[in-house]
Amino acid sequence: MSQRDQQGKVILSVRNLAVEYRTSSGPVKAAQEVSFDLRAGEALALIGESGSGKSTLGLAILRLLPKTAQIPAGTITYFARDGREVNVLGLRPEELRRFRWEECAMVFQSALNALNPVLRVWDQMLDTVRAHRGRVNTNELRTRAGELLRMVQLDPERVLPSYPHELSGGMRQRVAIAMSLLLDPQLIILDEPTTALDILTQRTIIDVMLNLRDQLGFAMIFISHDLSIAAELADRVATMYAGEVVELGQVHDIFYQPKHPYTVGLLNAVPPIAGDLVALRSIPGSPPSLLNPPSGCKFHPRCPYATEECSSTEPELIPVGHEHTAACIHSDQVHFERTVLEAAP
């Protein structure tokens, strides 16, 4: 099936997924009732505060959760290019190892931790391909590695013989991106790949990802708390709060016509890059404990629209527009409008 034929085809379907971490105080419900579809070539951004469950969801898709985690409910179904329907949660160890990197790869938050500090970049790429493909034509692999490094704006002659510590933070992150594409996966998961990088390096990473998607056509799940980056990279956005997806829609709808108070709160806390000077407002209160979350809507203790019904009724994701859903019983009242400040005389 050609790349054009693939467009619009669902390649990942997550249904009612729950993830819990076992602790001495009880189970921490890091993700609950998470459902979404991802289409071929599409970019989905997961946004929310720290601890909202974004990274847990990304790790669950690849089954890279720590031993203290368990998935008590839900399904993750992956649809391969050859038409195979893969039950990710049912994969045996060898099948799971091949699923990772060949079908779905992940770029972690800190490339310095993801890369082996005692191996040169070339040796790490060689080991990766050997682990999945067995015997390797090193000349072909070196050509492939060189092409990918040039695509992420790196010089192969400089980077391939280098150890990770000999590269800057931005270079290491781009090496990690190039390595994730070595086996031509259909899906890439990026877990806050621009965190701790300066603004110019962040701009480079964004440009690299946009160009790579355009040239290679892979789908992407982008995990971030930086709304400006999500706005540039994503086709659709999912807002997560307390382990739940509380709003899901096209990027334009989420950023200009949000229908969940939490999404509005996130937008009001971020200064615009261009335009008038606007008043910034933080979200009052703190995220709830996932050991003992509040009843009803988990956001109601911090919500300006909250009523008594919100404390007793747990809202479901309902349609609020074209391909736009929100989990709020007062979504028809939610309004987003910035307050423009007058310029100082």
Secondary structure by P-SEA (a helix, b strand, c coil): cccccccccccbbbcbbbbbbbcccccccccccccccccccbbbbbbbccccaaaaaaaaaaccccccccccbbbbbbbcccccccccccccaaaaaaaccccbbbbcccccccccccccaaaaaaaaaaacccccaaaaaaaaaaaaaaaaccccccccccccccccaaaaaaaaaaaaacccccbbbbccccccccaaaaaaaaaaaaaaaaacbbbbbbbcccaaaaaacccbbbbbccccccccccccccccccccaaaaaaaaacccccccbbbbbccccccccccccccccccccccccccccccccccccccccccbbbcccccccbbbbbbbbcccc
